[in-house]
Amino acid sequence: EHKHRLKERFILGMIRVLQGRRAPDILRTLFYRPEFLGRPISSWTQAVMRGPSEWSVAERELFAAFTSKLNQCVF
């Protein structure tokens, strides 16, 4: 959080205060260099999770949650 921009440091600080713990690593990574990783991966994720598919948005969210659980990912 030391090299984040002021706005991102503020948001991460608020998360720490409100939740009583540090923000998830993925959020910290996306905030660190948004032009390099944050925006491209967010756009890709949005397209995959909300774009045209044979599966509903709810089904895709469930798949993501289940996969995260299998990988012991708290995010």
C-alpha distances in whole Angstrom, upper triangle without the diagonal:
4,6,5,9,10,11,8,6,10,10,8,9,12,12,11,14,17,16,16,13,10,10,12,10,12,11,7,9,12,9,8,12,14,17,17,16,15,18,21,20,20,23,24,23,25,28,29,28,30,32,36,37,39,37,36,32,33,34,31,28,31,31,27,26,29,28,24,26,28,25,24,21,20,18
4,6,9,10,12,10,8,11,13,11,11,15,15,14,17,19,19,19,16,13,13,15,14,16,14,11,12,14,12,10,13,15,18,18,18,17,20,23,22,22,26,27,26,28,31,32,31,33,35,39,40,43,40,39,36,36,37,34,32,34,34,30,30,33,31,28,30,32,28,27,24,23,22
4,7,9,11,10,8,12,14,12,13,17,17,17,19,22,22,21,19,15,15,16,14,15,14,11,11,13,10,7,10,13,15,15,15,15,18,20,20,21,23,25,25,26,29,30,30,32,33,37,38,41,39,38,35,36,37,34,32,34,34,30,30,33,31,28,30,32,29,28,25,24,22
4,7,8,6,6,9,10,9,11,14,14,15,17,19,20,20,18,14,13,14,13,14,12,8,10,10,7,5,8,10,13,13,14,13,15,18,18,18,21,23,22,23,26,27,27,29,31,34,36,39,37,36,32,33,34,31,29,32,31,28,28,31,29,26,29,31,28,27,24,23,21
4,6,5,6,9,10,11,12,14,15,16,18,20,21,22,20,17,15,17,16,16,14,11,12,12,8,8,9,10,12,14,15,13,15,18,19,18,21,23,23,24,27,28,28,29,31,35,36,39,38,36,33,34,36,32,30,33,33,30,30,33,32,29,32,34,31,30,27,25,23
4,6,5,6,9,10,10,12,14,15,16,18,20,20,19,17,16,18,18,18,15,13,15,15,11,11,13,13,16,18,18,16,18,21,22,21,23,26,25,26,29,30,30,30,33,36,38,41,39,38,34,35,37,34,32,34,35,31,31,35,34,30,33,35,33,32,28,27,24
4,5,5,6,9,10,11,13,14,15,17,18,19,19,16,14,17,17,17,13,12,14,13,10,11,13,12,15,17,17,15,16,19,20,18,21,23,23,23,26,28,27,27,30,33,35,38,36,34,31,32,34,31,29,32,32,29,29,32,32,29,31,34,31,30,27,25,22
4,5,5,6,8,10,11,12,14,15,16,17,16,13,11,13,13,13,10,9,11,10,6,8,10,10,13,15,15,12,14,17,17,16,19,21,20,21,24,25,25,25,28,32,33,36,34,32,29,29,31,29,26,29,29,26,26,29,28,25,28,30,28,27,23,22,19
4,6,5,6,9,10,10,12,14,15,16,14,11,11,13,14,15,11,9,12,12,9,9,12,13,16,18,17,15,17,21,20,19,22,24,23,24,27,28,28,29,31,35,36,39,37,35,31,32,34,31,28,31,31,28,27,31,30,26,29,31,28,27,24,22,20
4,6,5,6,9,10,10,12,14,15,14,12,12,15,16,17,13,12,15,15,11,13,15,15,19,20,20,17,19,22,22,20,23,26,24,25,28,29,28,29,32,35,37,39,37,35,31,32,34,31,29,31,32,29,28,31,31,28,30,32,30,29,25,23,21
4,5,5,6,9,10,10,12,13,13,11,9,12,14,14,10,10,13,12,10,12,15,14,18,19,18,15,17,20,19,17,21,23,21,21,25,26,25,25,28,32,33,36,33,31,27,28,30,28,25,27,29,25,24,28,28,24,26,29,27,26,22,20,18
4,5,5,6,9,10,10,11,10,7,6,9,11,12,9,8,11,12,9,11,14,14,18,19,17,15,17,20,19,18,21,23,21,22,26,26,25,26,29,33,33,36,33,32,28,28,30,27,24,27,28,24,23,26,26,22,24,27,25,23,20,17,15
4,5,5,6,9,10,10,10,8,8,12,14,15,12,11,15,15,13,14,17,18,21,22,21,19,21,24,23,21,25,27,25,26,29,30,28,29,32,36,37,39,37,35,31,31,33,31,28,30,31,27,26,29,29,25,27,30,27,25,22,20,18
4,5,5,6,8,9,10,9,9,13,15,16,13,13,17,16,14,16,19,19,22,24,22,19,22,25,23,21,25,27,25,25,28,29,27,28,31,35,36,38,35,33,29,29,31,29,26,28,30,26,25,28,29,25,26,30,28,26,23,20,18
4,5,5,6,8,7,7,6,9,12,13,11,11,15,15,13,15,19,18,22,23,21,18,20,23,21,19,23,25,22,23,26,27,25,26,29,33,33,35,32,30,27,26,28,26,23,25,26,23,22,25,25,21,23,26,24,22,19,16,14
4,6,5,5,5,5,6,10,12,15,12,12,16,17,15,16,20,20,24,25,23,20,23,26,24,22,26,27,25,26,29,29,27,29,32,36,36,38,35,33,30,29,31,29,25,27,28,25,23,26,26,22,23,26,24,22,19,16,15
4,6,5,7,8,10,14,16,18,16,15,19,20,18,19,23,23,27,28,26,23,26,29,27,25,28,30,28,28,32,32,30,31,34,38,38,40,37,35,31,31,33,31,28,29,31,28,26,29,29,25,26,29,28,25,22,19,18
4,6,8,10,10,13,17,18,15,16,20,20,18,21,24,23,27,28,26,23,25,28,26,24,27,29,26,26,30,30,28,29,32,36,36,38,35,32,29,28,30,29,25,27,29,26,23,27,27,24,24,28,27,24,21,18,17
4,5,8,8,11,14,16,14,15,18,19,18,20,24,23,27,28,25,22,25,27,25,23,27,28,25,25,29,29,26,28,31,34,34,36,33,31,27,26,28,27,23,24,26,23,21,24,24,21,21,24,23,21,18,14,14
4,7,9,12,15,17,16,16,19,21,19,21,25,25,29,29,27,24,27,29,27,26,29,30,27,28,32,31,29,31,34,38,38,39,36,34,30,29,31,30,26,27,28,25,23,26,26,22,22,26,24,21,19,16,16
4,7,9,12,14,13,13,16,18,17,18,22,22,26,26,24,22,25,27,24,23,27,28,25,26,30,29,27,29,33,36,36,38,34,33,29,28,30,28,24,25,26,23,21,24,24,20,20,23,21,18,16,13,13
4,7,8,11,10,9,13,15,14,15,18,19,23,23,20,19,22,24,22,21,25,25,23,24,28,27,26,28,31,34,34,36,33,32,28,28,29,27,24,25,26,22,21,23,23,19,20,23,20,18,15,13,12
4,6,8,7,7,10,11,11,12,16,16,20,20,17,15,18,20,18,17,21,22,19,21,24,24,22,24,27,31,31,33,30,29,25,25,26,24,21,22,23,19,18,21,21,17,19,21,19,17,14,12,10
4,5,5,6,9,10,11,13,16,16,19,19,16,14,17,19,16,15,19,19,17,19,22,21,20,22,25,28,28,30,27,26,23,23,24,21,18,20,20,16,15,18,17,13,15,18,15,14,10,9,7
4,5,5,6,9,10,10,13,14,17,16,13,12,16,17,14,15,18,18,17,19,22,21,20,23,26,29,29,31,28,28,24,24,25,22,20,21,21,17,17,19,17,14,16,18,15,14,11,10,9
4,5,5,6,9,10,12,12,15,14,11,10,13,14,11,11,15,15,13,15,18,17,17,19,22,25,25,28,25,24,21,22,22,19,17,19,18,15,15,18,16,13,16,17,15,14,11,11,8
4,5,5,6,9,11,10,14,14,11,9,12,14,12,11,14,15,13,15,18,18,17,19,22,26,26,29,26,25,22,22,23,20,18,20,20,16,17,20,18,15,18,20,18,17,14,13,10
4,6,5,6,9,10,14,13,11,10,13,15,13,13,17,18,16,18,21,21,21,23,25,29,29,32,30,29,25,26,27,24,21,24,24,20,20,23,21,18,20,22,20,19,15,14,12
4,5,5,7,8,11,10,8,7,11,13,11,12,15,16,15,17,20,20,20,22,24,27,28,31,29,28,25,26,26,23,21,24,23,19,20,22,20,18,20,22,19,19,15,15,13
4,6,6,6,9,9,6,4,8,10,8,8,12,13,12,14,17,17,17,19,21,25,26,29,27,26,22,24,25,21,20,22,22,18,19,22,20,18,21,23,20,20,17,17,14
4,6,5,9,10,9,6,9,12,12,11,14,16,15,17,20,20,20,22,24,27,29,32,30,29,25,26,28,24,22,25,25,21,22,25,24,21,24,26,23,23,19,19,16
4,6,9,9,8,8,11,13,13,13,16,18,18,19,22,23,23,25,26,30,31,34,32,31,28,29,30,27,25,28,27,24,24,27,25,23,25,27,24,24,20,20,18
4,6,5,6,6,9,11,11,12,15,16,17,18,20,22,22,24,25,29,30,33,32,31,28,30,31,27,26,29,28,24,26,28,26,24,27,28,25,26,22,23,20
4,5,5,4,5,8,9,9,11,13,14,15,17,19,20,21,22,25,27,30,29,28,25,27,28,25,23,27,26,23,24,27,25,23,26,28,25,26,22,22,19
4,6,6,6,8,10,11,12,14,15,16,18,20,21,22,22,26,28,31,30,30,27,29,30,26,26,29,28,25,27,29,27,26,29,30,28,29,25,25,22
4,6,7,7,9,11,12,13,15,17,18,19,21,22,23,26,27,31,30,30,27,29,29,26,25,28,27,24,26,28,26,24,28,29,26,27,24,24,21
4,6,6,6,8,10,11,12,14,15,16,18,19,20,23,25,28,27,27,24,26,26,22,22,25,23,20,22,24,22,20,24,25,22,23,20,21,18
4,6,6,6,9,10,10,12,14,15,16,17,19,22,24,27,25,25,22,24,24,21,20,23,22,19,21,23,22,20,23,25,22,23,19,20,16
4,6,5,6,9,10,10,12,14,15,16,17,20,22,26,24,24,21,23,24,21,20,24,23,20,22,25,23,22,25,27,24,26,22,22,19
4,5,5,6,9,10,11,12,14,15,15,19,20,24,23,23,20,23,23,20,20,23,22,19,22,24,22,21,25,26,23,25,22,23,19
4,5,5,6,8,10,10,12,14,14,18,19,22,21,21,18,20,21,17,17,20,18,15,18,20,18,17,21,22,20,21,18,19,16
4,5,5,6,9,10,10,12,13,17,18,21,20,19,16,18,19,16,15,18,18,15,17,20,18,17,21,22,21,22,18,19,15
4,5,5,6,9,10,10,11,14,16,20,19,18,16,19,19,16,16,20,19,16,19,22,20,20,23,25,23,25,21,22,18
4,5,5,6,9,10,10,13,14,18,17,17,15,18,18,14,15,18,17,14,18,20,18,18,22,22,21,23,20,21,18
4,5,5,6,8,9,13,13,17,15,15,12,14,15,11,11,15,14,11,14,16,15,15,18,20,18,20,17,18,14
4,6,5,6,7,11,12,16,14,14,11,14,15,11,12,15,15,13,15,18,17,17,21,22,21,23,20,20,16
4,6,5,5,8,10,14,13,13,11,14,15,12,13,16,15,14,17,20,18,19,22,23,23,25,22,23,19
4,6,6,8,8,12,11,11,10,13,12,9,10,13,12,11,14,16,15,16,19,20,20,22,19,21,18
4,6,9,9,12,10,9,6,9,10,6,7,11,10,9,12,14,14,15,18,19,19,21,18,19,16
4,7,8,11,10,8,6,10,11,9,10,13,13,13,15,18,18,18,21,23,23,24,22,22,19
4,6,10,10,10,9,12,13,11,13,16,15,15,18,20,19,21,24,25,25,27,24,25,22
4,7,8,9,9,13,13,11,14,17,16,17,20,21,21,22,25,26,26,28,26,27,24
4,5,7,9,12,10,9,13,14,13,15,18,19,18,21,23,23,24,27,25,26,24
4,7,10,12,10,10,13,14,13,16,18,18,19,21,23,23,25,27,26,27,25
4,7,8,6,6,10,11,10,12,15,15,16,18,20,20,22,24,23,24,22
4,5,5,6,9,10,11,12,14,15,17,18,20,21,23,24,23,23,21
4,5,5,6,9,10,11,12,14,15,16,18,20,21,22,20,21,18
4,5,5,6,9,10,10,12,14,15,16,18,20,21,19,19,17
4,5,5,6,9,10,10,12,14,15,16,18,20,19,19,17
4,5,5,6,9,10,11,12,14,15,16,18,17,17,15
4,5,5,6,9,10,11,12,14,15,16,14,15,12
4,5,5,6,8,10,10,12,14,15,14,14,13
4,6,5,6,9,10,11,12,14,13,15,13
4,5,5,6,9,10,11,12,11,12,10
4,5,5,6,9,10,10,9,9,9
4,5,5,6,9,10,10,11,11
4,5,5,6,9,8,11,11
4,5,5,6,5,7,7
4,5,5,6,7,9
4,5,8,10,12
4,5,9,10
4,6,9
4,5
4
